[in-house]
Amino acid sequence: MTRTASAIWNGELKTGNGRMSASTGAFTDLAYSFHTRFEEEPGTNPEELIAAAHAGCFSMATSAQLANAGFPPNSLATTATLTLEPVDGKQTISKIHLDLKGDVPGISAEQFVECAEAAKAGCPVSRVLNAEISLTATLVS
């Protein structure tokens, strides 16, 4: 399987702007800039898309772990909080915290956390990132 996305950047770093697209058409020409990436201007940025990808991948991996353990979930909600900070003078994705809330009938809190930890370790997006990845897993049912 391969997936493709593209980006076009025009101009200098601080005054330029760009657009990102996915080959599937899931998003087309998403605008981004220095201001949406490093300041608080509304809009998207690569790190936000990485956090979204991580939250989605981890949720799916957790669903698989739970079902394989005999506890198919009713719902899983994950928020991924990504930290971008200077490391050795270079902007680096240094941490991602996954906050998982799950409605999973019949499972103990310990089993839920165990499945979530296995998903965190095995999720393809977790495996590609060179960052500290932490997790909070809360069973809500």
Secondary structure per residue as TSV (DSSP state, phi and psi in degrees):
chain	resnum	aa	ss	phi	psi
A	1	M	-	360.0	137.4
A	2	T	-	-131.3	149.9
A	3	R	-	-130.4	146.8
A	4	T	-	-130.2	137.0
A	5	A	E	-136.4	159.2
A	6	S	E	-137.7	159.5
A	7	A	E	-141.4	143.9
A	8	I	E	-124.1	133.4
A	9	W	E	-122.4	135.2
A	10	N	E	-122.8	126.4
A	11	G	S	94.1	-169.9
A	12	E	-	-80.3	167.4
A	13	L	T	-54.6	-55.2
A	14	K	T	-81.8	-24.3
A	15	T	T	-109.7	-8.6
A	16	G	-	-82.7	-175.3
A	17	N	E	-154.8	162.9
A	18	G	E	-144.3	174.9
A	19	R	E	-139.8	139.6
A	20	M	E	-119.9	144.8
A	21	S	E	-141.2	152.6
A	22	A	E	-106.3	140.7
A	23	S	T	-64.1	-22.6
A	24	T	T	-76.5	-13.8
A	25	G	S	87.5	2.6
A	26	A	S	-56.7	-35.9
A	27	F	S	-146.5	143.4
A	28	T	-	-135.2	129.1
A	29	D	S	56.2	43.1
A	30	L	E	-66.8	122.3
A	31	A	E	-77.0	142.3
A	32	Y	E	-148.7	159.0
A	33	S	E	-156.0	176.5
A	34	F	H	-56.7	-40.2
A	35	H	H	-70.9	-33.5
A	36	T	H	-79.7	-19.0
A	37	R	H	-92.5	-45.9
A	38	F	H	-111.3	-6.5
A	39	E	S	-124.4	-163.6
A	40	E	-	-105.8	19.0
A	41	E	-	-67.4	136.6
A	42	P	S	-59.8	143.3
A	43	G	S	140.1	-180.0
A	44	T	-	-101.5	178.6
A	45	N	-	-162.0	164.0
A	46	P	H	-58.1	-38.0
A	47	E	H	-66.9	-38.1
A	48	E	H	-62.8	-39.9
A	49	L	H	-68.5	-35.9
A	50	I	H	-65.1	-43.2
A	51	A	H	-61.5	-42.6
A	52	A	H	-63.3	-43.4
A	53	A	H	-62.3	-40.5
A	54	H	H	-66.9	-44.2
A	55	A	H	-60.7	-43.7
A	56	G	H	-66.8	-46.0
A	57	C	H	-63.3	-46.6
A	58	F	H	-63.0	-40.2
A	59	S	H	-61.3	-43.5
A	60	M	H	-65.6	-42.7
A	61	A	H	-63.8	-38.8
A	62	T	H	-66.5	-41.3
A	63	S	H	-57.4	-43.6
A	64	A	H	-64.5	-44.4
A	65	Q	H	-60.7	-45.2
A	66	L	H	-64.0	-46.3
A	67	A	H	-62.3	-41.1
A	68	N	H	-64.5	-27.1
A	69	A	T	-86.9	-0.8
A	70	G	T	91.7	15.7
A	71	F	-	-128.9	72.8
A	72	P	-	-62.2	130.6
A	73	P	-	-78.0	149.3
A	74	N	S	-76.3	-43.2
A	75	S	E	-159.7	151.2
A	76	L	E	-134.4	133.6
A	77	A	E	-126.8	121.6
A	78	T	E	-121.2	133.0
A	79	T	E	-112.6	126.7
A	80	A	E	-106.3	121.5
A	81	T	E	-108.5	112.2
A	82	L	E	-98.2	136.6
A	83	T	E	-109.2	122.3
A	84	L	E	-111.5	120.7
A	85	E	E	-150.9	161.4
A	86	P	E	-69.5	131.2
A	87	V	E	-131.5	121.2
A	88	D	T	53.0	37.9
A	89	G	T	78.7	7.0
A	90	K	E	-125.6	136.3
A	91	Q	E	-60.4	129.0
A	92	T	E	-140.6	138.0
A	93	I	E	-76.8	104.5
A	94	S	E	-97.7	-26.7
A	95	K	E	-149.6	150.5
A	96	I	E	-138.4	126.8
A	97	H	E	-106.7	126.8
A	98	L	E	-99.8	123.8
A	99	D	E	-112.3	109.2
A	100	L	E	-108.7	132.1
A	101	K	E	-122.5	130.0
A	102	G	E	-132.6	139.9
A	103	D	E	-105.4	101.2
A	104	V	-	-133.1	103.2
A	105	P	T	-61.9	137.8
A	106	G	T	78.8	0.4
A	107	I	-	-98.8	147.9
A	108	S	-	-83.6	160.7
A	109	A	H	-60.1	-38.1
A	110	E	H	-65.9	-43.3
A	111	Q	H	-64.7	-37.8
A	112	F	H	-62.0	-48.3
A	113	V	H	-62.8	-40.8
A	114	E	H	-60.7	-45.4
A	115	C	H	-64.7	-40.9
A	116	A	H	-64.4	-41.5
A	117	E	H	-64.0	-40.7
A	118	A	H	-64.3	-39.6
A	119	A	H	-65.5	-40.9
A	120	K	H	-60.1	-42.0
A	121	A	H	-72.2	-31.4
A	122	G	H	-100.1	-12.2
A	123	C	-	-59.4	128.6
A	124	P	H	-55.9	-35.3
A	125	V	H	-70.6	-40.2
A	126	S	H	-57.6	-41.7
A	127	R	H	-69.9	-25.8
A	128	V	H	-83.9	-22.2
A	129	L	-	-85.5	137.2
A	130	N	-	-100.8	67.7
A	131	A	S	-143.8	157.1
A	132	E	E	-71.7	125.8
A	133	I	E	-118.4	117.2
A	134	S	E	-109.4	167.7
A	135	L	E	-146.6	138.4
A	136	T	E	-122.4	123.8
A	137	A	E	-119.9	122.6
A	138	T	E	-122.2	123.1
A	139	L	E	-84.4	124.4
A	140	V	-	-104.4	-2.7
A	141	S	-	-111.8	360.0
